[in-house]
Amino acid sequence: MPPYKNASLPAEQRVTDLLERMTLEEKASLLSGADWMETQAIPHLGVPAIKMADGPLGVRAWFGPSSDAALAERVTSTAFPSGTAMAATWNPELIQRQGQAIGQEVRALGRDMILGPTVNIARVPLWGRNFEGYGEDPYLTGRLAVAYIKGVQSEGVIATVKHFAANNEEFERHRIDESIDERTLHEIYFPAFQAAVQEAGVWSVMSAYNKVNGQWCAQDPYLLRDVLKKQWGFRGMVVSDWGSTYSTAPTVNAGMDLEMPGGEPMRFWMTQPETKEAGNGCGWLTPEKVLAEVKAGHISPSQIDDNAGRILRTMFVSGVFDRPAAEPNEAQVDTPAQRALALEAATQSIVLLKNAGHLLPLDAAKLHSIAVIGPNAGVAVTGGGGSSHVRPKYAVSSLDGIRDRAGTVSVQYAEDAAAAAHADVAIVVVGLGPKLESEDSDRKTLELPLEQEELIRSVAKANKNTIVVVNAGSPVAMNWLDEVPAVLDMWYGGQEGGHALAAVLFGDANPSGKLPMTFPKRWEDSSAYGHYPGENLHVTYAEGIYVGYRSFDRHKMEPLFPFGHGLSYTTFDYSDLEIAPGLPAEVKLRVRNVGPRAGAEVVQLYVHQVRSSADRPPKELKGFRRVVLAPGETETVSFTLDRAALSFYSTAKKDWVAEPGAFEVLVGSSSRDIRLKGSFELAK
């Protein structure tokens, strides 16, 4: 048996041996896909194709463009909650289990690779893909990305962290050129990718469509070669977003290993211009083009070895090379365990934004009738649109979930406000959906559709016990907030969203979700306002590091709801903050449930450097813990602040710097609800 076929040998030895047995033509053939979602196989050497599937919110179709709904209908899988919903749980352990379940379904459907997670920062509240990602904070996003990737790859499935880098708007995403300073890249837009590489050991990174500082991401040597591969030590493969390549030699030399798509779908895409977006490119890394550039001396054979070797290494370390091709087994998709996980995740994600007069939770024993109203009530809106949209075998609407739980309480459903007047409680379910929040386009406004706002106001006038449920993947303006006593954000809750909502409404579950992004009162309050979408295909990230709560804190602006906000049906008391200085600095405090119900609290730790040679935000998230406490129970919560937690990126030194001096530690229930403060000195 040749060494490359010996699974007991180190991956590096196998890669070296196999490359020595391959012709230059065979190596070059690996650099372009075979079709829409598979790589080229080399049968006589035993090199299999990597079979991919869309993600990251579950397993989606692999048959063609995301706009082709007919092809998507061919695949069903568990629809997990949206990325923002999962981020609202602030629960890495749960997200790792989600990743593992998705990995299991990928394998069960005969695939090897999932195109997720999405870790791009929510710079713009109108971004059409906000719902896919983990919010506005690089630390939170990084923690959750690591968890998702570890879960997926524990099943031998290749996770693909995307989109590198700074894909933060859909407006002209194939052509937009973003000016972003070096410090902002390293502090805001790089950290989740770096954590994915260095902590999770992700096997694949997907490049973005857009330009950064004048260079297409797919052919940017600074991004792909200098930062990703040299600085961070990435050993896996870089794959292009579908149709995001624009050259041959510059793309290969920059470190793009695999161009997707390829084969017939690629030719279809290139010959049918009406089916592609302006600026799309593909077909640049076909063997004939790559070999011609090698012959011309523009690409070295050693560069081809590096690109092909990374693809082979990914096959070896993931197990794709060694395991036989599996036939799909749909009995292992959407299992009872996966459905239970989807329900658990949806329940933990729900954020109680407002609860005046303790209207919630509802007591079914004291109710006779409930009116459920609104366009998002009778239909299960499980996710946003585009390549992440999952088709589940079933989905529970808010209405069905409430009816299943209400017991003998009469539940009436209507799209107008008339039903509210005669009910004990009115529940209005509003929001967005795949047509308003999707890949390929951004939202036009922060407000809900006008008819939904009018509906909320009409119901509130007819019934003082009006509860508004927002079913969307990103912030919405709430000009009507003062007119209603209670508001819940259920995000896109996946297939079990309706049951999760009912559990929270009736108090079967105590809400514990926290916002992973700031909700501005109006679009004009966003730090990106005035610097989005750009002009003449160019946008400047003029706000720099001041994204989300960093901007609101700096400018002392009052948000609609702050980053980290989320209410509970119980009350938590914080006490006894202790800080043991040094590196690392140890932080301890006690959290006690002083209310009447069991519940979970997300304890958030923020850090601020009192004096610095660099401009630094008033506070930055550097730790969080989710603790579950029974009434009267107390738990000691501990954090460790290492040098990285105290550092900023120095453009002068091209490195992270932790300057000596005083640091403040702020611990609380949200970025604006700080319960405990302390400080310590970092010695020289």
N, C-alpha and C positions, 0 to 999 in steps of 0.2 A: 504494500500500500504506500503510495507517495505521501510524503510528510503533510502536504496541504489537506489531505483527506483524513488525517489523524486528529480526531477531536480532542485528544488528550494533550496535544502540544499547544504551546502558547500561540496566541493569535498572530503575533508579530512574525514568528517563525513560519507559520502557515502562509501568511501574506507573501513573505519573501520567496518562499519556495514556489508558490503558484505564479507569481509575476515572472519568475525565471522560465517558466514553461509556456508562457503566453507570447504570441506574436504581438508586434506593435498594433497591427490591425485589430486584434482581439481586445487589447487594452482600450483602444480608442472607441470600440463599439460599446463599452460600458458607460461612456460619458453621456449618452442620450437614451431616453426611454424607448421601450419597444412599442408602447401604445399609451393610452390615456393614463393608466395607473399601474404600469408594470415596467421593471427594468429589463434590459437585454439578458437573456440566458446564453450560456456557452455550453451546450449539452455534452460535447465530447470531453470536456474537462470537469463536468459535474457541477458547473456554476449555475445555480438556479436563478430565476427571476425573483426580485422582491415585489410582492404584491401589496399594493397600498389601498387604503380606504380613507375617505374624508372624515373629519372630526371637527372639533374636539369634544362635543357634548354628547357623544355616542357614535356608533358606527353608521356612516352614511354611504350612499352609493359610490361606486367606483367606475361607472360606465360612461361618463361624459360630463359636459359642462354643467356647472351648478344651476344654470338657468333652464336646463332641460328637465322639467318636472316628470315627464314620462319615464325617464331613466331612473330617477330617484325612487319611483314607485316600486322598483324591483327589489328593494332592500328594506327590511324592517328590523329594528333593534330597540333596546331600551332607550327612551328619551330622558336623559338626566337633566337636572336644572341647568340654566345658563351659567356661563362663567361668572357673571356678576352675582348671581344667586349663590353659587358655591363660595365666592369670595366673602359674601355676607355672613357665612357661617363662621369665618375666622377659625376654621378647624382643619389643620393640615392632616390629621389622622383620618378624618372623614374623606377628604379629597384624595388621599392615597388609596383608600378603599374604592373610591369611585374610579380612579385610574386603573386599579387592578381589575375591576369588573368590566371596564371597557376593553382592557387587554384580553380578558377571557372571551369576550364577544368577537373581537377581531380574529382571534385564533379559531373560534367556533365557525366563523364564516369563511375560513380558508384564506385569510389575509395575514400579512406579516408586519404591517406598518400603519400607524394612525397619524394623520396630519393634525397634530395638536400636541401641546397646548398653545393657545394664543396668549401671549404675555405683553402685548403692546400696551403702553400706558394710556389711560383715558385722559388725554390732554384736552380734548374738546368734548363737551357734553353732548354735542350733536353728532359725533362720529357714529356712522351706521353700524360699526362692529363693536361698539362698547360692550354689548351683551356677551360677547365671546370671551373677553378678557377678565382680569381680576382687579380692575379699578385703577385708581390714580396714584397709588403709593408704590415705589419700587421695592421697599422692604417686604410689605405684605405680598405683593405679586411674586417676589422671589421665593418666599416661603411656600406659597401654594403651588407654584410651578414645580419646585423640587418634589413636593409630595405627589403631584399628579404623575410626573415622569417616573418616579420610583415605582409607583403602582403599576403603570403600564408595562414598564420594562421587566418587572418581576415575573411577568408571564411570557417573557421572551419576545415581546412585541416591540418594534422600534418606535419610540416616541419622536416627534418632530417639533421642536420648539420654534415658534414663528411669531412675527415676520421680522427678520433681522435686516435693517433696524429702522425704528421710528416710523412705522406705518400707523399714523395716528389720525388720518382722515381718508375717506374714500373719494373725495372730490379729486378728479383727475389723478388718481393714485398711480396710473401707469406713466405719467409724465411730470408730475409735480416735483419740483426741486426744493428741498428743505435746507435752509441755512440754520445750523445748530452748532453752538460753540462746544468746544471739546469738554469743558467741565460739565455742561448740561448733559451731554451724551453719557459720560461716565457716571454721573450721579443719579440721573433720572431714567434714561432710556436703555442703558446697558445692564444694570445690576441683575435683572431677572434672567437675562441670557447668560451672564457670567455664573450665576448660581446654578442654572440648569447644566452648564458644562462642568463646573468644578465640584459641585456638591452632588448633583443627581447623576452625573456621568451620562448625559443624554447622548444618544447615538446618531441623531440627525438634527441639523439646523436648516431651516428654510429661509432663504433671502427674501427681501421685500421687493415690491414693484418699483417703489419711488426712488428718486435720487436723494442723496444726502451730500450737501456741500458740493454740488456740481457733478457727482458721479453716480451712475446707476449702482444700486446695491449689489446687483449680481456680478458686477465687474469692478468692485471697489477693493483694491488691495489693502487699504487701511482697515476696512471692516473685516474682510474675510481672511487675509493673510496675517496682517500685523496684530490686530486685536484678538480675533477669534482663535487663530491657530497658534500664533507665537506667544502672545501675552497670556492667554487663558489655557493654552495647552490642549486645545480641542483635537481629538484623534478620530472623530467620526467623519461622516460625510455631509457636505453642504449640498442641498437640493434647491433648485430654483423654484420660486412660485410659478404657477403654470403660465408659461408664455411671458417670462420676465427677463429673457436674455436678449442682447442687442448686438453681440459681436462674438467672434470666435476666439482669436488669440488673447485679447484682453480679459475675456471671461475665464478662460482656462488658466491663464497665468495668475489671475487674482485669487484663485482658489475655489472656483465653482466646480464641484465634482460631478454633478449630475443635473442635466437639463431635462425638465419635464414640461409638456408631454413629448411623446415621440411617435413614430410609426404612422399608421393611418389617421388617428385622431389629430396628430400634429399637422399632417398634410391637409386634412379637412379644414382645420382652423386657419391655415395659411391661405387656402384657396376660397374661403367663404368669408370675405371681410365684413359682411353684415353681421356675422355671429361673434365678432370679437370687438373688444373695446379699443378705443384709440390708443395707440402706443404699444399695444401688445406685440411681443416678438417671440419667436421660437424657431427651431430648426437650425440654430447656429452651431451646435455641437454634434452634428451628424458625423459619422466616421470619415466621409469623404472630405468634409470641410476641415476637420481637425487634422487629418493626415496631410492635407495640402499645406496647412500652416506649419506643420512639422518639417515638411520637405523644404519649405521656404526659409526655414530657420527662425520662425517667429515663436515656435513652441518647442521646448527641448524634450527629448524622450524621457528624461528624468522627471519632468513635470507631469507627463502622462502617467508615469509610474506612481507618482504621489496621488494623483486624482483617482486612478483606478484602484490603487492600494487601499484608499480610504473606503471605497465602496465594498471591496472584498473584506476588509477588516470589520466593517459593520455587519456583514453577513456572518462572519465567524463568531464575533462576540455575542450576537443576538441569538445564535443557534439556527438562523435561517438556512445556512449552508448545509447543516448536518441532518436536519429533520426532513422526513419525506413529506411531499406535498399532501396536505390534508383535504379530504372532502368536506364541504360545509356540513355542519351538524346543527340545524336550527333548534334542536331540542335544548341546546346549551345557551340559547339566546333568549333574553327576557325571562329568566328563571324566577321562581318565587324569591330567591335571595336577592337577585338584582332588582326586582320590583320593590322589595322591602328597603333596599338601600336608596333607591330613587325617592321613596316616601320619606325616609329619614333625612335625606339631604334637603328635600323641598321644605320640610317642616323646620329644620334648623335655619334655613335661609331667610325666612319671613321676618321682616323688620316692622316692629310696632313704632310708628313714627309719632303718633299723637293718641292720647287716651284721656280726654277731659272728662271729669266726673266719674272716672272708672266705669265707663260704659261697657268696656270689655274686661273680662270674658263674659259671654252671654250665658245666662242660666236657663236652660231649656225648661226647667220646672216652672219658671215664672213667665214663660212666653206662650202666647196663643198663635201668633202669626208672624211670619217674616216675609218681607217683599225683597226679592232678589232682582236687581235691575241693572241694565247696562249692556253694551255691545260685546264685552268680553266675558259675560257671565255664562251664557248658554253654550259657548264654544270653548274648547280647551286650546288656549294659545300657549303652546309648549316651548316655543323658541322664536328667535328672529329668523331672517331670511338669508339665503346664500348657501355657501358650501358647508356650513355647519348644521343646516336644518335636518333633523332626524325624523323619520317616519316611524312612529311606534305602532305596535300591534293594537294598542288601545290608548286612550287618554281620558282623564277624568276632568270635566269642566268644574268651574267653581260652583255652578248650580247643582250639578250632580253630587259633588262632595258635601254641600250643605244639606241637600235632601237626604243623603245617606245617613247623616249624623243627627238630623233634627228630630227623629223619632215621631212623636205624635204632634209636634208643632207643625202647623200649616205653613207650607212654603209656596208662595206664588211668584211666578216669573213674568216679567214684562219688560219691554224696551221703552216704554214711556213712564213719566213720573206719577201717573194717576194711581198706580197700585200702592204707592207709599203711604197715602193719607190714612188708610184703614189698617195698617200693619203696626205691630208693636215696635218693630225694628225694620229699617230699610238698609240693605246692603247694595251699594252701587259699585259694580266692577267695571273699571275703565282701563284704558291703556293703549298700547301700540300693537305691534305684530309684524309678521314678515314683510308686509308691503310698506310699512313706515319705518322699519328698523331692520336694515339688511346690509350685507356686503354689496359693493358696487355703488352705493349712494349714501349720502348723509341725510340726516333729518333737516327739514327746512326751518323748524322752530322748536323752542324748548317747551312750548305749550302743548297740551293735549288738543286733539281736534275740537273745534269750537262747539260742535253739537254735544260733545261729552262734557265740556265745562258747563254748558247751559243745562244739561241733564242733572249734573251734581247740584247746581243751585236750585233747580226746581224741586228735586227730591228733598233737599235740606229745608226748603220752605214748607213742604208738605209734612215732614216728619222730623221732629227734633232729635230723634235717635238714629241719625244717619251715619253709617260707617262707609267710608270710601276705601276700596281696594284697588291699588294700582298694579296692573299687570303689564310690565314693561321691563326692558333690560338696562335702562339708563335713567338719569334724572329727568324729571318733568317739573315744569313750573306749576305752582299751586296757588293761583290768585284767589281761589275759593277756600283756602285752608281755614280761615277764621269762621267760616259758615258751617263747619261740620265738627262734631266732637271727637271723632276717631278716624285715623288713617292707618292703613297697613300697606306695606310694599311686599308683594309676593313675587316680584320679578317675573321671569319665565320659569315656572316651576316644574317643567318637564311633564311626563305623563301622569304623575301622581300629585300634581299641583292642587287639584280640587280637594282631595282628601287632606292634604297638608293644611290648606287654608281653613277647612272646617275644624280641624283639630285645634288650631290656634284660636279661632273665633269662639269656640265653646269651652276653651280652657283645658282640653285634654292634653295640650302641650303648652308650655309657657314660652312665649316668644323670646328668642335669644339672639336673633340676627342683629348685626351692626353694619352700618353703611360702609362700603369699601370706597366710596367716593363722596365728595361734597355735593350737596344739592343747592345750587345757587337760586336765589329768589328770581333772578331774571338772567337771560343770556348775557346781557351787558356786564354782569358781575364776574364772568369767567375770565381767568387770566389770559385765555387765548383770544378774547374778543378784541377785534381790531387787527389781529394777526392770523386771521382765518377767513376764507380758505386760501387767501393769497391773490396775487395779481400776475398776469402773464406767466402762468405756470411756475410761480415762485412764491414761497412762503417763508417768512422769518420767524423763528421761535424766539421772539424778542423778550418773552417773560423769563427765559433762561430756566433756572432751577425752581422758579416759583410757580409750580403747577399745583392745582387743587388747594388743599388746606394750607399749604405753605404760602400761597398768594393771599388767601383770606386773612391769615394771621398777620402777614407783613403789612397789609393795608388796613388792618383793623376793621374789616368788613363783616357784617353779620350775614351768615348764610341762611338759607331756608332751613336746612338741617346740616349739621357739621359732619365731617368725616368721623367715622366711628360711632355715630349716634344710633341708639336703639333702646327702646323702653322694655320693661318687663312687668309681669303681674305681681312681682315681689320686689323687695328692696334690699340693696347690698350696702354694707358699711365697710369702709376702708380704714385701716389703722396701722400703727406701729411700723412705719417705714424705717428701714435700716439700710445703710450703705457702707459697705466695706471697700474703701478706695484702693486704687492700684490698677494693675493690668493683669488679669481682668478685674473689673469692679463688680462686686457682688451686691445685688439689690434684693431685699426681702420686705414683704409686707403681709398683713393679714386681711382677709376678706371674709365677712360674715353675712349670712342670709338672715336679716332681721325681719323679714316679712312672713306672710302666712303660707306661702307655696314654695315647693321645690322649684329651682330654676337654675339657669346657667348664666354666668356673667363673663364677658370678655374683658379682662384687665389689660389695659394698654399702657405701655411705657414709652415716653417721649424724652428726648435729650436735647439740650441747648448748650452751646458753648458761649460762655458769658462774654469773653473777648477773643477775637480772632483776627488774624491778618487778612482773612478772606471774609466776604459777605456771607453770613450763614443765616438760615431761617430761624424764626423764634422757637420752633420745635420741629423735631423729626421723629417719626415712629422708628423705634429700635428694638421693640419686643412686645409680645402679647401672649396671653394664656387664657384659655377657655376653661373655667372651673364650674363644676356642677355641685350645687349645695342644697341639702335639705333645710327646712326651716330651722333656724337656730344653729346650723352647722357653720364652723369656721375652718378655713384652710389657709396655710401659709403658702404664698406664691413667691417664687424665686426667679430672678433674671441674672444673666451674666453679660456684662458689657465689655467686649474685647476692644482691641485697638481699632478694628474696622468700624465699630459702632460709633466711635468718637472722631472719625476721620472725614476730611473733605478731599476732593481731588484737586491737586495742584497742577495747573497747566505749566508752571515754570519747571517743576521737577518731573512732570509726566508720571506722577505717582500719587498714591494716597498718603495724606499727612495727618497725624494726630498731634496737634500742638499742645504743649504743657499749659496748664492754667485751670481755671474754675469751670466746672460743668454743672448744669442744673439737671436734675432728674424730676420729671413730672409724670405722675401716675394717675390714671383716671378711667372713667367709663366712656369717654369720647375725647376727641381732640379739644373740645370746648368745655368738657365736664371733668376738670382736673381735681382730684380729691386729695392728693398728697404731693408735697414738694420737698425736695432735699437737694444737697449739693455735695460735691467732692472736688478735690484737686488732683489733677494729673501731673505727677512730678516730672521734672526735666530729665 
